Amino acid sequence: MELADRAVGLLLTLTSLSIFTYYTFWVIILASSDHFVHKYFLPQEYAILIPVYAAMALICFLSVFVGYVMLKSKKKKA
């Protein structure tokens, strides 16, 4: 099981690094809108919208998860 956990950890690390690199390149390096590589990236408005929606989804998921765990532990005590 330890090998599977390491593989999942490696996959998550590589995914996070690739997303971080893409986002950094997209937002910081391509500041000028007349660069030829802009046709390979989304419009820069999404540079703010995507992280905000992802953060909102994460907060909602964590809230539901904590609520579910609290309800489940309350039923075990009764």
Buried (B, 14 or more C-beta within 10 A) or exposed (E): EEEEEEEEEEEEEEEEEEEEEEEEEBBEEBEEEEEEEBEEBEEEEEBEEEEEEEEEEEEEEEEEEEEEEEEEEEEEEE
